[in-house]
């Protein structure tokens, strides 16, 4: 199984404008997370200029589909994006979210 990073560069007013689209954006992310395609995602802070989402799959198709459906992209909050294949060398990305 491969891993792919989706890297967004967001607009300077992203934090102010995301509220109108946040629910739909998070519902889309949660759906893919529950399906096992999206491992985790979130925005960088200080500065809040990028967001990174980690996908798992045989190809980058899930990340590409996310971009096409994401209301942040559709409404101009994302200035640019790229998908990069990521080779994991340390860590267990298959570990449970809350190990006991």
N, C-alpha and C positions, 0 to 999 in steps of 0.2 A: 504494500500500500504506500502511496506517495503522499507527500505533504506540500501544500501550496500556501504561500502568504499573499493575501490581497492587501495591498498598501494603497490607502487613499491619501491624497493631499486635499485638505478641506479649505473652504473659503475663510477669510478673516472673520466673518460674521456668523460662522457655523454655529457657535454656542447660542447665539441669540435667535437664529432662524430654525434650528432643528426641532423645536417643540411642536411645530405644526405637522411634522412628518415622523416623529419619534415612535409613536405607537405602531404604525405600519412597518417601519424599519425593524423594530425589535421583534414584532410578530414573525416577520420573514426570517430573521436570524434564529429565533427560537425554534421555528419549524425545522430548519436545516440542522440545528444542534440536536434536536430530538431524533432526527433521522441518522445521526452519526456522521454527517458530512462536514459540519462546522464544529470544530473543537472548542474554540474560544475566540473572542474578539473584543475590541474596545478602542477607545481614543487615547492618544498620548496627551500628556498634560505638561504645561509650563515649558514651551507654548503648546496650545491646543491646535496644532496645525496638521496632524496626521491621525489616521486610525489604521489599525492592523487587525486582520481577521485570519485565523489559521484554519485551513480546510484540509480534509483527508479524502483521498480518492485515487482511482487509477489514472485520472486525467484532471486538468484544471476546470472541467465542465461545470462543477458545482459553483466554483468561484465566479466563473463567467456568467452563469445564470443569475447569481446573486446580484452582480453589478447591473445587469439588464433590468432586473425587477426592483432594485433599491430606490425608494422615493428620494433619498438623499442625492443620488446621482441624477435622477429624472428632474429634480427641482433646482439643480445648480449648486448645491452645497458642496459637492465634490468637484474640485477643479481638475484633477487628473487622478488616474489610478494605474496600477500595474499589478500583474500576477507573477510571482516568482516561485519556481520549484525550490523547496527547502530540504536539504539533506540533514536530518537529525542525527547527531553523533553522541549526544549525552542526554539522558532522561528517558522517561517512559511516557510517551504521549497517550498510551492506551490504559494508563492507570485510572482507577475510579476517581471521580471528583472529590469524594469524601471518604478516604480510606479509614478503616477502623483500627 
